[in-house]
Amino acid sequence: MDLEILILIFILGVISLLSLFFLFIALSKNKKTLLEMERLEELILKHSESNRVIDSIESFLSNNSDPDTKLCESLRIITNANSVIYTEMNKTDGSFKPKAKSSLNDINIEKFETEYVDDSTLAIITGSEGTSKIFDKEEKNIFPNWFKEIDYKTVISVPLINGFETLGCLYIFLNKELEKNIDEFLKNIWIMTNLYIKNQIFIPTNNFNQKEFNETNVTSLNEEIKQFFTLDENLELLKFKDKEISLSNSEYLIMKRLVDKKGDVLLYEEIENVLWPNNLEINKSAMRLHIHRLREKSNNVSGNLDLIKTVRAKGIYLELKSS
């Protein structure tokens, strides 16, 4: 009897071990199958994204509509977005106004309000910082009011910058949350915005013959300053020899005051008064950003002559002595 019990226990043990062994094999195969399915899904996703990139480029190059609308349409394809809206920057006051769109829904951008600097909304932030941003719908305190008219879960704001000049801000509205492959996603957006900028036709200012500009419209500088640059008040351009670069309104106001100082220090307090004459909502961070971008632009157009110098904790001045 004892022998029979031992044999039974042995048989049960063998069966249990075999069951565990086959269970382990089954789980391993299932895990391998799951991994293969994940790889397959990833390949399909990458293939789909690649196709969207190709389709969006073809759409941009073959479409006969205006460049701004083509850009919106191409970005909507490449990102699989519900809507894409391009807001153009006004160089005079730094505001952003909706100009072009591509959407699966019926939206009328002509009714959308302009975003002004004092509003400190998303386009203003994106344009001043020069970096793309991703937000979900809960970050509504920095959104313009017209966002309520758009159906979305996530919005991407993309600055459109040509050299040092901010052209506008793109809003890409997605009906999903971005959890992975964000860098790849942003890279595809960059491909299209870069293509747009390279295909833009900019009319050189020396061929700008629609208007006659009086010679007095170009700031009269003393001979010492003229050997470095001229400042065009009409077009807000900083010119050096045969090169020129556009300035934002704030950058132009600072440079104009620097020119008027003729090498003397322009105090930070004076710059604040120029940018915010009513002394309300003075933004020192924005002021530093304007000075930084103005210095970069002056170096870019002059071949890094480093004309704008800093006096620590006081202000800035123009270095007018020739080397």
VENGI-V928392 format. One record per residue. N is the residue number from 1. NEAR is the number of other ideal C-beta (glycine too) atoms within 10 Angstrom. Layout:
((N,NEAR) (N,NEAR))
//
This chain:
((1,5) (2,6) (3,7) (4,8) (5,9) (6,10) (7,10) (8,10) (9,10) (10,10) (11,10) (12,10) (13,10) (14,10) (15,10) (16,10) (17,10) (18,10) (19,10) (20,10) (21,10) (22,10) (23,10) (24,10) (25,10) (26,10) (27,10) (28,10) (29,10) (30,10) (31,10) (32,10) (33,10) (34,10) (35,10) (36,10) (37,10) (38,10) (39,10) (40,10) (41,10) (42,12) (43,10) (44,10) (45,12) (46,12) (47,10) (48,11) (49,17) (50,11) (51,11) (52,17) (53,17) (54,12) (55,13) (56,24) (57,16) (58,12) (59,20) (60,20) (61,11) (62,8) (63,14) (64,5) (65,13) (66,11) (67,16) (68,20) (69,16) (70,23) (71,29) (72,27) (73,21) (74,28) (75,28) (76,23) (77,22) (78,24) (79,22) (80,13) (81,23) (82,20) (83,23) (84,28) (85,26) (86,26) (87,26) (88,18) (89,24) (90,16) (91,18) (92,10) (93,13) (94,21) (95,20) (96,26) (97,17) (98,24) (99,18) (100,21) (101,20) (102,22) (103,18) (104,12) (105,12) (106,5) (107,19) (108,10) (109,17) (110,7) (111,9) (112,20) (113,12) (114,16) (115,26) (116,17) (117,20) (118,13) (119,17) (120,15) (121,21) (122,22) (123,30) (124,22) (125,17) (126,25) (127,24) (128,21) (129,12) (130,12) (131,11) (132,18) (133,16) (134,17) (135,15) (136,13) (137,14) (138,6) (139,13) (140,12) (141,7) (142,17) (143,19) (144,21) (145,12) (146,18) (147,20) (148,8) (149,13) (150,18) (151,12) (152,19) (153,13) (154,16) (155,22) (156,24) (157,22) (158,23) (159,21) (160,22) (161,17) (162,14) (163,13) (164,19) (165,16) (166,22) (167,21) (168,23) (169,27) (170,26) (171,28) (172,24) (173,24) (174,20) (175,13) (176,11) (177,10) (178,15) (179,6) (180,9) (181,14) (182,12) (183,8) (184,10) (185,19) (186,16) (187,11) (188,18) (189,20) (190,12) (191,16) (192,26) (193,20) (194,10) (195,17) (196,22) (197,16) (198,8) (199,12) (200,13) (201,5) (202,8) (203,9) (204,7) (205,14) (206,8) (207,7) (208,11) (209,7) (210,6) (211,6) (212,5) (213,13) (214,7) (215,6) (216,8) (217,10) (218,16) (219,16) (220,11) (221,17) (222,11) (223,6) (224,13) (225,19) (226,11) (227,11) (228,17) (229,23) (230,17) (231,19) (232,18) (233,13) (234,12) (235,16) (236,18) (237,18) (238,22) (239,17) (240,17) (241,12) (242,6) (243,12) (244,17) (245,18) (246,21) (247,25) (248,24) (249,17) (250,22) (251,25) (252,22) (253,17) (254,25) (255,22) (256,16) (257,15) (258,24) (259,19) (260,11) (261,16) (262,13) (263,15) (264,11) (265,16) (266,23) (267,15) (268,17) (269,11) (270,14) (271,22) (272,15) (273,14) (274,15) (275,17) (276,15) (277,8) (278,7) (279,8) (280,7) (281,10) (282,13) (283,15) (284,10) (285,9) (286,18) (287,18) (288,12) (289,16) (290,23) (291,20) (292,11) (293,20) (294,23) (295,18) (296,15) (297,21) (298,25) (299,15) (300,15) (301,21) (302,18) (303,10) (304,9) (305,15) (306,11) (307,19) (308,21) (309,13) (310,12) (311,12) (312,5) (313,6) (314,12) (315,19) (316,20) (317,19) (318,22) (319,13) (320,14) (321,7) (322,8) (323,4))
//
